[in-house]
């Protein structure tokens, strides 16, 4: 009875987890944007972009693979995959810390001027924060896939609560800067990771678990790594371009606006975390996809309307008067997120049917067009061009996937009408 109860409310645990993460991210970045100022906040977010790049790579080889395979495996195979991926993440995290410290000493100018990471002991904090973020993300996604979203919620509550408390203490003591912000983020992850490892309960390391995990990665992840890099480029190429060509202030304004939309992004991610395993088990009829689209629209569009009405007030509240002239970014992102919402069931369908090649091709097209169009869009339209590029990327991806699905007769909307 208890097990049935927990399964019945699993989707609500997932939603609560995503809301917790989104709310904490909004509060943290609101404080940092106000305290650091628009330019320094842009420098802070440049490191976040590096974090997202590395996260996209590790997800393709770990949590995305885990989400698709776990429910199909026998009990012993589940244990092997869980243990193998866990130790890959652990050793990979240690290797990333060591490699970054070495590169920081070899190329101090790049780290200090481009990434705003000093070439001394304080460079350890952003490195640890990035590594801990990646490791915690694997733990929470693995727990959600296992049907233990309540545990994922627990570790995220620990991490985000401590993060907000530490930043509040630094703010009260008037010592909050970029370095201290990364220190707070890194320290907050430590107890969350300890609890997450205990709850995941990986088995003892063995050669068998590594062989099994590597075999699954070789068979299933051949397209996922390249796709993740392309996906990152499709979603963030224009954002990085904004920082590179338009400056840290433009990047700071764009990223703060995106953080305002973070709740919507995480709500959609919650839908994917819950719907993808179900779709992978065979729930792929036209009515399912139609209802999923309807739910996405009903979930997201009311928020978009509210943001559109109070766009200027929201941005001023979030970042202060320095951001007042960037209200147009909010309106542009409303259109972008509407396109994302409509395309989300299409994305889930492609992933659940293991159409990795088509997933890959769509991002090749998207990134190629972005690279070709970016110089002209940024030169003539600046941040307006960035918004146009983000929208164009979404239209290309969803349009190509939809054509492929209809061509292969795997996506029949009319059966639901």
Phi, psi and omega in degrees: 000316179298319180296319179296319179299315181295320179294322181299324184257015182301315183296332178284327173297318179299314180297317179298322178296314181294321178295321178299312180296314182296316180297317179293320178297319179296313181297314181300311183287332174298313180296314182295321179298320181288319185281316184282333186089164189297322182286311179293328175295324175297321177294320177300315183289340176296325176289324177299323178296321175297319178300316180294325178296311180294323179296322180296326179290310183293326179297322182295331183261352185230277190293323178294317176299318181297317181299321184281324189267330195305311185291345181267349187270157171285167188301315180296319180294325176299317180294319179296315181293317179299313181293316181298314180292324179299311182288331172300315179297319182296308181292325177296322179295315178297319178295321180295319178298312181296315181297317182294321177297320178295313180296326179297324178284328181282326183232064185295327182295316180298315183291322185280322185268322183272314184259356181059034176250115182292152181267058175213195185300328182292347176293343181294330187293308177296327178296313178296320181298317179297313182297315180294325177299314181297316182294316180294323179299320177296316181300314183291321179291324177295318179294321177296318180296325179285358183082025181239049183298334178297328177286322175299319177299320181298311183292327178288326176293319178298308182299308187289325177296313180296322180299313180295319180297314181296318178294322178296321178296314178298322178295318179296322181276359178060041178238013184281114172222190183299315182298313181291328178298315179292326177297316179299316181296316181296314182296325182294333182285335189301305179296328179295320179294318179300313179295319181297320178296318179299318182286325178290325176054060176293152180279177179296141181299141180206159177293330181297318181293324178290321179296315181296316181296317180296322178298317179294320179294320180294321182282322190253339188255012183301324179266339191291324181295309178299321179296320180296319177296317178292324179295319176298316178297320180295320183274332190236359181301313181290332177291314176297319179299324178299318178289322184288313186264329185259348175104168184295327181296316179296318178297318179298317179295316181296316182290324177296318177298320178294326177294326176300324179274004185300325179300318180295318180298318182284332173296318177294322178295324176296320176299317181293316180300327181273320187279328185297311178299323178294316179295325180293337179275359172118002179277084190229023179284160183303321181299325180298313182292322178297314180294325178295318177298316180300317179295319179299315181295314180295332181281322191261317188302318177303322177294320179298321179296315180297316179298320179297322181290321185246032186302310183295315181297320180295316182292320178295319178296321184287318188238344182099184187294335179300335184264003188300324184282000183251023180300328181301334178297322179298315180295321178296320181290334175300315179295318179299315182288334173295318177295320178298316181299314180296325183275354186294316176299328178293317178299314181296321179299314180299315182292318184291333180269008177058036178272060188295326179296315179292324175301318181293313183298320180301318180286331173299312179299315183297312181292321179299313179296321179298315180296319181291322186272336188304310182303315181292316181296317182288323181293320186265328187241351180052237183293331173299323178294324176298315179296319178296321179294320177298319178293318180300320179299317180294319181295318180296312181300305184295321180297315180294314180299320181295319178298316180296316181296318178292323180296322180269003177058038178255002190217081187256099182292323191295342179292345181265355188253000000 
